[in-house]
Amino acid sequence: AVQDLAADFGPMAREFEDRRRHLEQLVGELTAAQADLRENEARYRTLFEQTPDAVVIIDPVTTLPAAFNDKACQHLGYSREEFSRLRVSAYEAVESPEETLARIQTLLQAGSVEFETLQRTKQGELRNVVVSARVVTIAGQKLLHCLKRDGTAQHAVMEALRQGEERYRPLIEHANDTIWTTDLDGKLTFLNRQG
């Protein structure tokens, strides 16, 4: 009778053993895939956090940040918790909330845009910012991927150049000598009144 039972259950035992091995293989593959996923996530998180620019992923409907790096918080002087609750209109200093929504609609249609603006820090200071924004789709949702570079230093340099030109242009224009400039091809690019 025992031999009859063994004969009856033998094929089932082999099938059970095959299924057990197959499940162990699937568990091993799943574990390896999870480890790869964690490694990739850590790699992208590091790139996201270590980029020298402020990075903000914005929900175009709520204008709240869906994700952001520490640079975004530091740039405007907010803690992560505070920044997570800020709509774009809370720190945008040039556009009204309606103008910001219109810019977002334009961006959604165009796919990408780059512009300069002023943003207000938590302390009320205004900062020149160059924003490079692009529409991205994550998990089926359209979001705005924004890179923000502090343009304050660049703006200061441009203002100094403008002031220098204003200061020295009259001296060059009214000089007793002819003053001119050419480009690399020898084409005349400037000639004062004496010339």
GIFEN-V842499 format. One record per pair of residues at least 6 apart in sequence whose ideal C-beta (glycine too) atoms are under 8 Angstrom apart, sorted by the first residue. I is the first residue (numbers start at 1). J is the second residue. D is the distance in Angstrom with one decimal. If there is no record, write none. Layout:
i->I j->J d->D
i->I j->J d->D
//
This chain:
i->48 j->55 d->6.1
i->48 j->67 d->7.7
i->48 j->69 d->5.5
i->49 j->69 d->5.0
i->49 j->70 d->6.2
i->51 j->69 d->6.7
i->51 j->71 d->7.2
i->51 j->147 d->7.7
i->52 j->71 d->7.3
i->53 j->71 d->6.4
i->53 j->147 d->4.7
i->53 j->148 d->6.1
i->53 j->149 d->5.3
i->54 j->68 d->7.6
i->54 j->69 d->6.7
i->54 j->71 d->4.4
i->54 j->72 d->3.9
i->54 j->74 d->7.9
i->54 j->75 d->4.6
i->54 j->147 d->7.3
i->54 j->148 d->4.1
i->54 j->149 d->7.8
i->54 j->150 d->8.0
i->55 j->68 d->6.5
i->55 j->69 d->4.6
i->55 j->71 d->6.9
i->55 j->72 d->6.4
i->55 j->145 d->7.5
i->55 j->146 d->7.1
i->55 j->147 d->5.9
i->55 j->148 d->7.7
i->56 j->65 d->5.2
i->56 j->67 d->7.6
i->56 j->68 d->4.5
i->56 j->69 d->7.9
i->56 j->72 d->5.0
i->56 j->146 d->4.8
i->56 j->148 d->6.8
i->57 j->65 d->6.6
i->57 j->66 d->4.6
i->57 j->67 d->4.2
i->57 j->68 d->6.8
i->57 j->136 d->7.5
i->57 j->138 d->7.6
i->57 j->143 d->5.2
i->57 j->144 d->7.0
i->57 j->145 d->5.7
i->57 j->146 d->7.4
i->58 j->64 d->7.2
i->58 j->65 d->5.9
i->58 j->66 d->6.7
i->58 j->88 d->6.5
i->58 j->143 d->6.6
i->58 j->144 d->4.3
i->58 j->146 d->6.1
i->59 j->65 d->7.6
i->59 j->66 d->5.1
i->59 j->141 d->7.8
i->59 j->143 d->6.3
i->59 j->144 d->7.9
i->60 j->104 d->5.0
i->60 j->107 d->7.8
i->60 j->108 d->6.1
i->60 j->142 d->6.4
i->60 j->143 d->7.0
i->60 j->144 d->5.6
i->62 j->87 d->7.1
i->63 j->87 d->4.5
i->63 j->88 d->4.4
i->63 j->89 d->6.7
i->63 j->100 d->6.9
i->63 j->101 d->7.5
i->63 j->104 d->7.1
i->64 j->84 d->7.7
i->64 j->85 d->7.3
i->64 j->86 d->7.4
i->64 j->87 d->5.8
i->65 j->72 d->7.5
i->65 j->83 d->6.6
i->65 j->84 d->6.2
i->65 j->86 d->7.0
i->66 j->138 d->7.9
i->66 j->143 d->5.6
i->68 j->80 d->7.9
i->68 j->83 d->6.2
i->68 j->84 d->7.6
i->70 j->80 d->7.3
i->72 j->83 d->6.4
i->72 j->148 d->7.0
i->73 j->79 d->6.5
i->73 j->80 d->5.6
i->73 j->82 d->7.7
i->73 j->83 d->4.7
i->75 j->119 d->8.0
i->75 j->121 d->7.9
i->75 j->127 d->7.2
i->75 j->129 d->8.0
i->75 j->148 d->6.7
i->75 j->150 d->6.4
i->76 j->83 d->7.2
i->76 j->91 d->5.5
i->76 j->119 d->6.4
i->76 j->120 d->7.7
i->76 j->121 d->4.9
i->76 j->122 d->6.2
i->76 j->127 d->7.6
i->77 j->121 d->4.5
i->77 j->122 d->3.9
i->77 j->123 d->5.6
i->78 j->86 d->6.8
i->78 j->122 d->5.2
i->82 j->122 d->7.3
i->87 j->97 d->7.9
i->88 j->100 d->5.3
i->89 j->95 d->7.9
i->89 j->96 d->7.7
i->89 j->97 d->4.1
i->89 j->100 d->5.7
i->91 j->119 d->4.8
i->91 j->120 d->5.3
i->91 j->121 d->7.6
i->92 j->100 d->5.6
i->92 j->117 d->6.6
i->92 j->118 d->8.0
i->92 j->119 d->6.2
i->92 j->120 d->7.6
i->93 j->117 d->7.4
i->93 j->118 d->4.1
i->93 j->119 d->5.9
i->93 j->120 d->4.5
i->93 j->126 d->5.5
i->94 j->117 d->5.0
i->94 j->118 d->5.0
i->95 j->103 d->6.7
i->95 j->117 d->7.1
i->103 j->113 d->7.6
i->103 j->115 d->7.8
i->104 j->144 d->6.9
i->106 j->113 d->6.8
i->107 j->113 d->5.1
i->107 j->133 d->5.6
i->107 j->135 d->6.4
i->107 j->144 d->6.4
i->108 j->135 d->6.0
i->108 j->142 d->6.8
i->111 j->134 d->6.9
i->111 j->135 d->5.3
i->112 j->132 d->7.7
i->112 j->133 d->6.6
i->112 j->134 d->4.3
i->112 j->135 d->7.0
i->113 j->133 d->5.4
i->114 j->130 d->7.1
i->114 j->131 d->6.8
i->114 j->132 d->4.8
i->114 j->133 d->7.4
i->115 j->130 d->7.7
i->115 j->131 d->5.7
i->115 j->133 d->8.0
i->116 j->128 d->6.6
i->116 j->129 d->7.0
i->116 j->130 d->5.4
i->116 j->131 d->7.5
i->116 j->151 d->6.1
i->117 j->128 d->7.9
i->117 j->129 d->5.6
i->117 j->131 d->6.3
i->118 j->126 d->4.8
i->118 j->127 d->6.7
i->118 j->128 d->6.2
i->118 j->129 d->7.0
i->119 j->126 d->7.3
i->119 j->127 d->5.3
i->119 j->129 d->4.9
i->119 j->148 d->7.8
i->120 j->126 d->6.0
i->120 j->127 d->7.8
i->121 j->127 d->6.3
i->127 j->150 d->6.1
i->127 j->151 d->7.9
i->127 j->152 d->5.4
i->128 j->150 d->7.2
i->128 j->151 d->3.9
i->128 j->152 d->4.8
i->128 j->154 d->7.3
i->128 j->155 d->4.2
i->129 j->148 d->5.2
i->129 j->149 d->6.9
i->129 j->150 d->6.4
i->129 j->151 d->5.8
i->130 j->148 d->7.3
i->130 j->149 d->4.6
i->130 j->151 d->4.5
i->130 j->154 d->7.7
i->131 j->146 d->5.7
i->131 j->147 d->7.3
i->131 j->148 d->5.3
i->132 j->146 d->7.2
i->132 j->147 d->4.5
i->132 j->148 d->7.9
i->132 j->149 d->7.7
i->133 j->144 d->5.4
i->133 j->145 d->6.9
i->133 j->146 d->4.6
i->133 j->147 d->7.8
i->134 j->144 d->7.4
i->134 j->145 d->4.9
i->134 j->146 d->8.0
i->135 j->142 d->5.8
i->135 j->143 d->7.5
i->135 j->144 d->6.3
i->135 j->145 d->7.6
i->136 j->142 d->7.5
i->136 j->143 d->5.5
i->136 j->144 d->7.5
i->136 j->145 d->4.6
i->137 j->143 d->7.4
i->172 j->179 d->5.4
i->172 j->192 d->5.4
i->173 j->192 d->5.4
i->173 j->193 d->5.5
i->174 j->192 d->7.9
i->174 j->193 d->6.8
i->175 j->192 d->6.1
i->175 j->194 d->6.2
i->176 j->194 d->6.5
i->177 j->194 d->6.2
i->178 j->191 d->7.4
i->178 j->192 d->6.6
i->178 j->194 d->4.8
i->178 j->195 d->3.9
i->179 j->190 d->7.6
i->179 j->191 d->7.7
i->179 j->192 d->4.5
i->179 j->194 d->7.2
i->179 j->195 d->7.1
i->180 j->188 d->6.2
i->180 j->190 d->6.0
i->180 j->191 d->4.6
i->180 j->192 d->7.2
i->180 j->195 d->5.7
i->181 j->188 d->7.7
i->181 j->189 d->4.9
i->181 j->190 d->4.4
i->182 j->188 d->5.6
i->182 j->189 d->5.9
i->183 j->189 d->5.4
//
